[in-house]
Amino acid sequence: MFVVQPSQFYDKVSAFYILLTAIPAAAFIFCHIFSVLCRNLFDSPEKEYEKMLAIIHMEAEKADFRLKQLEARRLMRERGDGPWYHYEH
């Protein structure tokens, strides 16, 4: 029987052309995967800044509310119109 086999030269040439296209394609795909991951997993600096400003604003509102609550309690104690007035006297 006559068996057709590729020569050693054909194997080397085919491997060369496969690697010639595979290496740049792999680098291209890797760069795009990395950029997609960076774009979707990490927030932009502007977004981080806005999140920090929102946290600072909420903490400032909490501090303002606490001051108003302390002032209201102080005035209720002075004027005797708080819920504890009836129990203390």
CNS distance restraints for C-alpha pairs under 8 A (distance, minus, plus):
assign (resid   6 and name CA) (resid  10 and name CA) 6.12 0.50 0.50
assign (resid   6 and name CA) (resid  11 and name CA) 7.01 0.50 0.50
assign (resid   7 and name CA) (resid  11 and name CA) 6.60 0.50 0.50
assign (resid   8 and name CA) (resid  12 and name CA) 6.36 0.50 0.50
assign (resid   9 and name CA) (resid  13 and name CA) 6.16 0.50 0.50
assign (resid  10 and name CA) (resid  14 and name CA) 6.00 0.50 0.50
assign (resid  11 and name CA) (resid  15 and name CA) 6.13 0.50 0.50
assign (resid  12 and name CA) (resid  16 and name CA) 6.06 0.50 0.50
assign (resid  13 and name CA) (resid  17 and name CA) 6.24 0.50 0.50
assign (resid  14 and name CA) (resid  18 and name CA) 6.10 0.50 0.50
assign (resid  15 and name CA) (resid  19 and name CA) 6.09 0.50 0.50
assign (resid  16 and name CA) (resid  20 and name CA) 5.87 0.50 0.50
assign (resid  17 and name CA) (resid  21 and name CA) 6.35 0.50 0.50
assign (resid  18 and name CA) (resid  22 and name CA) 5.85 0.50 0.50
assign (resid  19 and name CA) (resid  23 and name CA) 5.73 0.50 0.50
assign (resid  20 and name CA) (resid  24 and name CA) 7.32 0.50 0.50
assign (resid  21 and name CA) (resid  25 and name CA) 6.20 0.50 0.50
assign (resid  22 and name CA) (resid  26 and name CA) 5.89 0.50 0.50
assign (resid  23 and name CA) (resid  27 and name CA) 6.25 0.50 0.50
assign (resid  24 and name CA) (resid  28 and name CA) 6.03 0.50 0.50
assign (resid  25 and name CA) (resid  29 and name CA) 6.07 0.50 0.50
assign (resid  26 and name CA) (resid  30 and name CA) 5.96 0.50 0.50
assign (resid  27 and name CA) (resid  31 and name CA) 6.15 0.50 0.50
assign (resid  28 and name CA) (resid  32 and name CA) 6.34 0.50 0.50
assign (resid  29 and name CA) (resid  33 and name CA) 6.06 0.50 0.50
assign (resid  30 and name CA) (resid  34 and name CA) 6.10 0.50 0.50
assign (resid  31 and name CA) (resid  35 and name CA) 6.21 0.50 0.50
assign (resid  32 and name CA) (resid  36 and name CA) 6.08 0.50 0.50
assign (resid  33 and name CA) (resid  37 and name CA) 6.13 0.50 0.50
assign (resid  34 and name CA) (resid  38 and name CA) 6.17 0.50 0.50
assign (resid  35 and name CA) (resid  39 and name CA) 6.04 0.50 0.50
assign (resid  36 and name CA) (resid  40 and name CA) 6.04 0.50 0.50
assign (resid  37 and name CA) (resid  41 and name CA) 5.54 0.50 0.50
assign (resid  37 and name CA) (resid  42 and name CA) 7.72 0.50 0.50
assign (resid  38 and name CA) (resid  42 and name CA) 5.59 0.50 0.50
assign (resid  39 and name CA) (resid  43 and name CA) 7.43 0.50 0.50
assign (resid  43 and name CA) (resid  47 and name CA) 6.13 0.50 0.50
assign (resid  43 and name CA) (resid  48 and name CA) 6.51 0.50 0.50
assign (resid  44 and name CA) (resid  48 and name CA) 6.37 0.50 0.50
assign (resid  45 and name CA) (resid  49 and name CA) 6.11 0.50 0.50
assign (resid  46 and name CA) (resid  50 and name CA) 6.24 0.50 0.50
assign (resid  47 and name CA) (resid  51 and name CA) 6.15 0.50 0.50
assign (resid  48 and name CA) (resid  52 and name CA) 6.24 0.50 0.50
assign (resid  49 and name CA) (resid  53 and name CA) 6.22 0.50 0.50
assign (resid  50 and name CA) (resid  54 and name CA) 6.18 0.50 0.50
assign (resid  51 and name CA) (resid  55 and name CA) 6.34 0.50 0.50
assign (resid  52 and name CA) (resid  56 and name CA) 6.23 0.50 0.50
assign (resid  53 and name CA) (resid  57 and name CA) 6.06 0.50 0.50
assign (resid  54 and name CA) (resid  58 and name CA) 6.20 0.50 0.50
assign (resid  55 and name CA) (resid  59 and name CA) 6.24 0.50 0.50
assign (resid  56 and name CA) (resid  60 and name CA) 6.15 0.50 0.50
assign (resid  57 and name CA) (resid  61 and name CA) 6.22 0.50 0.50
assign (resid  58 and name CA) (resid  62 and name CA) 6.23 0.50 0.50
assign (resid  59 and name CA) (resid  63 and name CA) 6.24 0.50 0.50
assign (resid  60 and name CA) (resid  64 and name CA) 6.16 0.50 0.50
assign (resid  61 and name CA) (resid  65 and name CA) 6.08 0.50 0.50
assign (resid  62 and name CA) (resid  66 and name CA) 6.18 0.50 0.50
assign (resid  63 and name CA) (resid  67 and name CA) 6.29 0.50 0.50
assign (resid  64 and name CA) (resid  68 and name CA) 6.26 0.50 0.50
assign (resid  65 and name CA) (resid  69 and name CA) 6.06 0.50 0.50
assign (resid  66 and name CA) (resid  70 and name CA) 6.15 0.50 0.50
assign (resid  67 and name CA) (resid  71 and name CA) 6.15 0.50 0.50
assign (resid  68 and name CA) (resid  72 and name CA) 6.09 0.50 0.50
assign (resid  69 and name CA) (resid  73 and name CA) 6.18 0.50 0.50
assign (resid  70 and name CA) (resid  74 and name CA) 6.11 0.50 0.50
assign (resid  71 and name CA) (resid  75 and name CA) 6.17 0.50 0.50
assign (resid  72 and name CA) (resid  76 and name CA) 6.07 0.50 0.50
assign (resid  73 and name CA) (resid  77 and name CA) 6.17 0.50 0.50
assign (resid  73 and name CA) (resid  82 and name CA) 7.62 0.50 0.50
assign (resid  74 and name CA) (resid  78 and name CA) 6.23 0.50 0.50
assign (resid  75 and name CA) (resid  79 and name CA) 6.03 0.50 0.50
assign (resid  76 and name CA) (resid  80 and name CA) 5.60 0.50 0.50
assign (resid  76 and name CA) (resid  81 and name CA) 5.19 0.50 0.50
assign (resid  76 and name CA) (resid  82 and name CA) 4.99 0.50 0.50
assign (resid  77 and name CA) (resid  81 and name CA) 6.88 0.50 0.50
assign (resid  77 and name CA) (resid  82 and name CA) 6.27 0.50 0.50
assign (resid  77 and name CA) (resid  85 and name CA) 7.29 0.50 0.50
assign (resid  80 and name CA) (resid  85 and name CA) 5.58 0.50 0.50
assign (resid  81 and name CA) (resid  85 and name CA) 6.47 0.50 0.50
assign (resid  83 and name CA) (resid  87 and name CA) 7.96 0.50 0.50
assign (resid  84 and name CA) (resid  88 and name CA) 6.31 0.50 0.50
assign (resid  85 and name CA) (resid  89 and name CA) 6.59 0.50 0.50
